[in-house]
Amino acid sequence: MMIKMLILSFFFFFTLPFILQTYALMPFLGKKRAIQFVGRQLTPAAAWIAKLIVPRINTKRDFSVFKRRLKRNFLFFGKLYHLKIENETPDTIEFRFRFCPVTKFLTIFGLNELCKYSCAGDWKLAEENKDYWTFHRDQTIGTGGLYCNHTYSRKK
């Protein structure tokens, strides 16, 4: 329980500057433009956080090492995210998340429009690693889905 509280606190403090900045800019830019402005900052920040969880590899031949480390890292956060492995083969692993703390905090503060920018951080990280693995996602909690699915596959 203590670890869960620490992790939730981390994500609260991660989202707080974006929440405060959005509300500070709204009187000057309007809500839509403030969200766009802050969202452009949130995406690279979310990608940076994802880099803490998604391991780095230097060649696509290391996918099995990548998958093993990714599985370990995601399962560490499993209880917080209500996470399960949906599908696993030698060339693919799919995780399903039923809770997202960033989405939760942004929604609590009435800024669910920022969620898509946070979710875009996963795609930014995938683009940076496109030579080593592929990423696929059908839906996210932040964009109204019932869950987030993250599928990582061996690059052919």
C-alpha positions as CSV (number, residue, x, y, z in Angstrom):
1,M,0.0,0.0,0.0
2,M,2.9,2.4,0.8
3,I,4.5,1.8,-2.6
4,K,1.2,2.5,-4.3
5,M,0.8,5.8,-2.5
6,L,4.4,6.8,-3.4
7,I,3.8,6.0,-7.1
8,L,0.5,7.9,-7.1
9,S,2.2,10.8,-5.4
10,F,4.9,10.7,-8.1
11,F,2.2,10.9,-10.8
12,F,0.4,13.7,-9.0
13,F,3.5,15.8,-8.8
14,F,4.2,14.9,-12.5
15,T,0.9,16.2,-13.6
16,L,0.6,19.2,-11.2
17,P,2.8,21.6,-13.2
18,F,0.8,21.0,-16.4
19,I,-2.5,21.5,-14.5
20,L,-1.3,24.7,-12.9
21,Q,0.2,26.0,-16.2
22,T,-3.0,25.3,-18.1
23,Y,-5.2,27.1,-15.5
24,A,-2.7,30.0,-15.5
25,L,-2.9,30.4,-19.2
26,M,-6.6,30.0,-19.7
27,P,-7.6,33.6,-18.9
28,F,-5.1,34.8,-21.6
29,L,-5.4,32.1,-24.3
30,G,-8.7,30.5,-23.6
31,K,-9.1,26.9,-22.6
32,K,-8.5,25.3,-26.0
33,R,-5.3,27.2,-26.8
34,A,-4.0,26.8,-23.3
35,I,-4.5,23.0,-23.6
36,Q,-2.7,23.0,-26.9
37,F,0.2,25.0,-25.6
38,V,0.6,22.9,-22.5
39,G,-0.1,19.7,-24.4
40,R,2.9,20.3,-26.6
41,Q,5.0,20.3,-23.4
42,L,3.3,17.3,-21.9
43,T,4.0,14.9,-24.8
44,P,7.8,15.0,-24.5
45,A,7.5,14.9,-20.7
46,A,5.3,11.8,-20.9
47,A,7.8,10.2,-23.3
48,W,10.6,10.9,-20.8
49,I,8.6,9.1,-18.1
50,A,7.9,6.2,-20.4
51,K,11.7,5.9,-21.0
52,L,12.0,5.1,-17.3
53,I,9.8,2.0,-17.8
54,V,10.5,0.9,-21.4
55,P,14.0,-0.4,-21.6
56,R,16.5,0.7,-24.3
57,I,18.1,-1.8,-26.7
58,N,20.7,-1.1,-29.3
59,T,19.7,-3.7,-31.9
60,K,16.5,-5.4,-33.0
61,R,18.2,-8.7,-32.2
62,D,17.9,-7.9,-28.5
63,F,14.1,-8.0,-28.6
64,S,14.0,-11.0,-26.2
65,V,16.0,-9.1,-23.6
66,F,13.9,-6.0,-24.2
67,K,10.7,-8.1,-23.7
68,R,12.0,-9.6,-20.5
69,R,13.0,-6.3,-19.0
70,L,9.8,-4.6,-20.2
71,K,7.7,-7.3,-18.6
72,R,9.6,-7.0,-15.3
73,N,9.2,-3.2,-15.3
74,F,5.5,-3.2,-16.2
75,L,4.7,-5.9,-13.7
76,F,6.4,-3.9,-10.9
77,F,3.6,-1.3,-11.5
78,G,1.0,-3.9,-12.2
79,K,-1.2,-3.4,-9.1
80,L,-1.2,0.4,-9.6
81,Y,-2.3,0.2,-13.2
82,H,-4.5,-2.8,-12.8
83,L,-2.3,-4.4,-15.5
84,K,-2.2,-7.8,-17.0
85,I,-0.4,-9.4,-19.9
86,E,-3.1,-9.9,-22.5
87,N,-0.9,-11.8,-25.1
88,E,2.6,-13.0,-25.2
89,T,4.5,-14.8,-27.9
90,P,8.3,-14.9,-28.7
91,D,7.8,-11.9,-31.0
92,T,5.1,-9.9,-29.2
93,I,3.9,-8.8,-25.8
94,E,0.7,-7.0,-25.1
95,F,-0.1,-5.3,-21.8
96,R,-3.6,-4.1,-20.8
97,F,-3.9,-1.3,-18.3
98,R,-7.3,-0.6,-16.6
99,F,-6.1,2.5,-14.7
100,C,-4.0,5.4,-15.6
101,P,-2.9,7.8,-12.8
102,V,-2.1,10.6,-15.2
103,T,-5.6,10.4,-16.8
104,K,-7.1,10.2,-13.3
105,F,-5.4,13.4,-12.1
106,L,-6.1,15.4,-15.3
107,T,-9.7,14.3,-15.2
108,I,-10.1,15.2,-11.5
109,F,-8.9,18.7,-12.3
110,G,-11.2,19.0,-15.3
111,L,-8.5,18.8,-18.0
112,N,-9.3,15.5,-19.6
113,E,-8.5,17.2,-23.0
114,L,-4.8,17.1,-22.0
115,C,-4.9,13.3,-21.7
116,K,-4.4,12.7,-25.5
117,Y,-1.1,14.6,-25.2
118,S,0.1,12.4,-22.4
119,C,-0.9,9.3,-24.3
120,A,1.0,10.7,-27.3
121,G,4.2,10.3,-25.3
122,D,4.1,6.5,-25.9
123,W,4.0,7.1,-29.7
124,K,6.9,9.6,-29.4
125,L,9.0,7.0,-27.6
126,A,8.0,4.4,-30.2
127,E,9.1,6.7,-33.0
128,E,12.5,7.1,-31.3
129,N,12.9,3.3,-31.2
130,K,11.3,2.4,-34.6
131,D,14.5,0.6,-35.7
132,Y,14.3,-1.9,-32.8
133,W,10.6,-2.7,-32.1
134,T,7.1,-1.7,-33.2
135,F,4.4,-0.3,-31.0
136,H,0.7,-0.7,-31.5
137,R,-2.3,0.5,-29.4
138,D,-6.0,0.2,-30.1
139,Q,-7.4,2.4,-27.3
140,T,-6.5,4.5,-24.3
141,I,-8.3,5.4,-21.1
142,G,-7.2,9.0,-21.7
143,T,-9.2,9.1,-24.9
144,G,-12.3,7.4,-23.6
145,G,-11.4,3.7,-23.9
146,L,-12.1,1.2,-21.2
147,Y,-8.4,0.3,-21.1
148,C,-5.0,1.1,-22.6
149,N,-3.3,-1.7,-24.6
150,H,0.3,-1.5,-25.3
151,T,1.7,-4.0,-27.8
152,Y,5.4,-4.3,-28.5
153,S,6.6,-6.5,-31.4
154,R,9.9,-7.6,-32.7
155,K,11.0,-5.6,-35.7
156,K,11.3,-7.7,-38.8
